Amino acid sequence: MPRIKYIGYPSPYVGKHLLWLLGNLKNFGVGRVVTRTSFERYPEPSYYVITKVRPYMDDANQYGDVWAETVFRGRRLGVIQLESPQVPDYKLVPKSEEARLLSLPVVDPVAKVLPRYLKMPPLMRIIVERDLKAKGLSLPVVDPVPKVLPRYLKMPPLMRIIVERDLKAKGVVEEPKLRAVYSSSYVKSYRIAEEGETPDFEHTDMKNYITEKFRQGIKEI
């Protein structure tokens, strides 16, 4: 018998495709509780309560849209659409164990308040300061920035329009800021601060970032 040698890493998924499980249940398993093998690493309860299923009716019966009341690591995230129901990592919770799992305490997540604006990077600030100086305007004095600006660097046209739109007619203009743009998420674990609202943290606090170690010993010119 030939010897079989497997190459690569073992699969992180241990279970079945979600549509395989739901396709064998009445009404596609609406109301049933399923979980994932990858959730077993967490001490907090994590599971899905199926609310709606729309199979694609493919030959393998692996793909479809599934919505479920989601509890992840003890936090109730509401009804969301599952991102990857096709991965073979799901397990059906027996009805005899559903009551025990659903009785475990869960909490509603508190949305983190993110900054609405970001501080303009030093090099971009130099470009803005150069253009304002040509218009007879100036920026307020802030932390020192490099004084050398290569001539070939130009501000993008769209950014120029956005900055000039907020300029005052004359005198000292306000410190320019960049509007923060965050990736959309189906889990509403954060929200953008309103005008005048203090966020929970600032992106300018870089001491905990790994890239900060590369800045040590660098002198500004």
Contacts in CASP RR format, 6 or more apart in sequence:
PFRMAT RR
TARGET T0000
AUTHOR 0000-0000-0000
METHOD contacts of the structure
MODEL  1
MPRIKYIGYPSPYVGKHLLWLLGNLKNFGVGRVVTRTSFERYPEPSYYVI
TKVRPYMDDANQYGDVWAETVFRGRRLGVIQLESPQVPDYKLVPKSEEAR
LLSLPVVDPVAKVLPRYLKMPPLMRIIVERDLKAKGLSLPVVDPVPKVLP
RYLKMPPLMRIIVERDLKAKGVVEEPKLRAVYSSSYVKSYRIAEEGETPD
FEHTDMKNYITEKFRQGIKEI
11 88 0 8 1.000
12 38 0 8 1.000
12 89 0 8 1.000
13 37 0 8 1.000
13 38 0 8 1.000
13 87 0 8 1.000
13 88 0 8 1.000
13 89 0 8 1.000
14 37 0 8 1.000
14 88 0 8 1.000
14 89 0 8 1.000
15 37 0 8 1.000
15 88 0 8 1.000
15 89 0 8 1.000
15 90 0 8 1.000
15 91 0 8 1.000
16 88 0 8 1.000
16 90 0 8 1.000
16 91 0 8 1.000
17 61 0 8 1.000
17 62 0 8 1.000
17 85 0 8 1.000
17 86 0 8 1.000
17 87 0 8 1.000
17 88 0 8 1.000
17 90 0 8 1.000
18 34 0 8 1.000
18 66 0 8 1.000
18 82 0 8 1.000
18 85 0 8 1.000
18 86 0 8 1.000
18 90 0 8 1.000
19 53 0 8 1.000
19 55 0 8 1.000
19 61 0 8 1.000
19 62 0 8 1.000
19 63 0 8 1.000
19 64 0 8 1.000
19 66 0 8 1.000
19 85 0 8 1.000
19 86 0 8 1.000
20 61 0 8 1.000
20 62 0 8 1.000
21 34 0 8 1.000
21 90 0 8 1.000
21 91 0 8 1.000
21 92 0 8 1.000
22 28 0 8 1.000
22 29 0 8 1.000
22 32 0 8 1.000
22 34 0 8 1.000
22 50 0 8 1.000
22 53 0 8 1.000
22 55 0 8 1.000
22 66 0 8 1.000
23 29 0 8 1.000
23 55 0 8 1.000
23 61 0 8 1.000
25 32 0 8 1.000
25 92 0 8 1.000
28 50 0 8 1.000
28 53 0 8 1.000
28 55 0 8 1.000
29 50 0 8 1.000
29 53 0 8 1.000
30 50 0 8 1.000
30 51 0 8 1.000
30 52 0 8 1.000
30 53 0 8 1.000
31 49 0 8 1.000
31 50 0 8 1.000
31 51 0 8 1.000
32 49 0 8 1.000
32 50 0 8 1.000
32 92 0 8 1.000
32 93 0 8 1.000
32 95 0 8 1.000
32 98 0 8 1.000
33 47 0 8 1.000
33 48 0 8 1.000
33 49 0 8 1.000
33 50 0 8 1.000
33 92 0 8 1.000
33 93 0 8 1.000
33 98 0 8 1.000
33 101 0 8 1.000
33 102 0 8 1.000
34 47 0 8 1.000
34 48 0 8 1.000
34 50 0 8 1.000
34 68 0 8 1.000
34 90 0 8 1.000
34 91 0 8 1.000
34 92 0 8 1.000
34 93 0 8 1.000
35 46 0 8 1.000
35 47 0 8 1.000
35 48 0 8 1.000
35 90 0 8 1.000
35 91 0 8 1.000
35 93 0 8 1.000
35 101 0 8 1.000
36 46 0 8 1.000
36 89 0 8 1.000
36 90 0 8 1.000
36 91 0 8 1.000
37 89 0 8 1.000
37 90 0 8 1.000
37 91 0 8 1.000
38 89 0 8 1.000
39 46 0 8 1.000
39 47 0 8 1.000
39 72 0 8 1.000
42 73 0 8 1.000
44 73 0 8 1.000
44 74 0 8 1.000
44 75 0 8 1.000
45 71 0 8 1.000
45 73 0 8 1.000
45 74 0 8 1.000
45 101 0 8 1.000
45 104 0 8 1.000
45 106 0 8 1.000
46 71 0 8 1.000
46 72 0 8 1.000
46 73 0 8 1.000
46 74 0 8 1.000
47 71 0 8 1.000
47 93 0 8 1.000
47 101 0 8 1.000
48 68 0 8 1.000
48 69 0 8 1.000
48 70 0 8 1.000
48 71 0 8 1.000
48 82 0 8 1.000
49 68 0 8 1.000
49 69 0 8 1.000
49 71 0 8 1.000
49 102 0 8 1.000
50 66 0 8 1.000
50 67 0 8 1.000
50 68 0 8 1.000
51 67 0 8 1.000
51 68 0 8 1.000
51 69 0 8 1.000
51 79 0 8 1.000
52 65 0 8 1.000
52 66 0 8 1.000
52 67 0 8 1.000
53 64 0 8 1.000
53 65 0 8 1.000
53 66 0 8 1.000
53 67 0 8 1.000
54 64 0 8 1.000
54 65 0 8 1.000
54 66 0 8 1.000
55 61 0 8 1.000
55 63 0 8 1.000
55 64 0 8 1.000
56 63 0 8 1.000
56 64 0 8 1.000
56 65 0 8 1.000
62 86 0 8 1.000
63 85 0 8 1.000
63 86 0 8 1.000
64 85 0 8 1.000
64 86 0 8 1.000
65 81 0 8 1.000
65 85 0 8 1.000
66 81 0 8 1.000
66 82 0 8 1.000
66 85 0 8 1.000
67 79 0 8 1.000
67 80 0 8 1.000
67 81 0 8 1.000
67 82 0 8 1.000
68 79 0 8 1.000
68 80 0 8 1.000
68 82 0 8 1.000
69 76 0 8 1.000
69 78 0 8 1.000
69 79 0 8 1.000
70 76 0 8 1.000
70 77 0 8 1.000
70 78 0 8 1.000
70 79 0 8 1.000
70 80 0 8 1.000
71 77 0 8 1.000
71 106 0 8 1.000
72 187 0 8 1.000
74 104 0 8 1.000
74 105 0 8 1.000
74 106 0 8 1.000
74 107 0 8 1.000
75 106 0 8 1.000
75 107 0 8 1.000
75 108 0 8 1.000
75 109 0 8 1.000
76 106 0 8 1.000
76 107 0 8 1.000
76 108 0 8 1.000
76 109 0 8 1.000
77 109 0 8 1.000
77 187 0 8 1.000
77 188 0 8 1.000
80 186 0 8 1.000
80 187 0 8 1.000
81 186 0 8 1.000
83 186 0 8 1.000
93 101 0 8 1.000
109 189 0 8 1.000
111 188 0 8 1.000
111 189 0 8 1.000
111 190 0 8 1.000
111 191 0 8 1.000
112 189 0 8 1.000
112 190 0 8 1.000
112 191 0 8 1.000
112 200 0 8 1.000
113 190 0 8 1.000
113 191 0 8 1.000
113 192 0 8 1.000
113 193 0 8 1.000
113 197 0 8 1.000
113 198 0 8 1.000
113 199 0 8 1.000
113 200 0 8 1.000
114 180 0 8 1.000
114 182 0 8 1.000
114 190 0 8 1.000
114 191 0 8 1.000
114 192 0 8 1.000
114 193 0 8 1.000
114 199 0 8 1.000
114 200 0 8 1.000
115 180 0 8 1.000
115 192 0 8 1.000
115 193 0 8 1.000
115 199 0 8 1.000
115 201 0 8 1.000
115 202 0 8 1.000
115 203 0 8 1.000
116 179 0 8 1.000
116 180 0 8 1.000
116 192 0 8 1.000
116 193 0 8 1.000
116 194 0 8 1.000
116 195 0 8 1.000
116 197 0 8 1.000
116 199 0 8 1.000
117 177 0 8 1.000
117 178 0 8 1.000
117 179 0 8 1.000
117 180 0 8 1.000
118 177 0 8 1.000
118 178 0 8 1.000
118 179 0 8 1.000
118 180 0 8 1.000
118 203 0 8 1.000
119 177 0 8 1.000
119 178 0 8 1.000
119 203 0 8 1.000
119 204 0 8 1.000
120 128 0 8 1.000
120 175 0 8 1.000
120 176 0 8 1.000
120 177 0 8 1.000
120 178 0 8 1.000
122 145 0 8 1.000
122 146 0 8 1.000
123 145 0 8 1.000
123 146 0 8 1.000
123 149 0 8 1.000
123 153 0 8 1.000
124 155 0 8 1.000
124 159 0 8 1.000
125 139 0 8 1.000
125 142 0 8 1.000
125 145 0 8 1.000
125 176 0 8 1.000
126 145 0 8 1.000
126 146 0 8 1.000
126 149 0 8 1.000
127 149 0 8 1.000
127 153 0 8 1.000
127 154 0 8 1.000
127 155 0 8 1.000
128 139 0 8 1.000
128 155 0 8 1.000
128 163 0 8 1.000
128 176 0 8 1.000
129 138 0 8 1.000
129 139 0 8 1.000
130 149 0 8 1.000
131 155 0 8 1.000
131 160 0 8 1.000
131 163 0 8 1.000
131 164 0 8 1.000
132 138 0 8 1.000
132 139 0 8 1.000
132 167 0 8 1.000
132 173 0 8 1.000
135 167 0 8 1.000
136 170 0 8 1.000
136 171 0 8 1.000
137 167 0 8 1.000
137 168 0 8 1.000
137 170 0 8 1.000
137 171 0 8 1.000
137 172 0 8 1.000
137 173 0 8 1.000
138 171 0 8 1.000
138 172 0 8 1.000
138 173 0 8 1.000
139 172 0 8 1.000
139 173 0 8 1.000
139 175 0 8 1.000
139 176 0 8 1.000
140 172 0 8 1.000
140 174 0 8 1.000
140 175 0 8 1.000
142 175 0 8 1.000
144 220 0 8 1.000
145 220 0 8 1.000
146 220 0 8 1.000
146 221 0 8 1.000
147 221 0 8 1.000
148 221 0 8 1.000
155 163 0 8 1.000
163 176 0 8 1.000
166 173 0 8 1.000
166 174 0 8 1.000
166 176 0 8 1.000
167 173 0 8 1.000
168 174 0 8 1.000
180 192 0 8 1.000
180 203 0 8 1.000
182 190 0 8 1.000
182 192 0 8 1.000
193 199 0 8 1.000
206 212 0 8 1.000
END
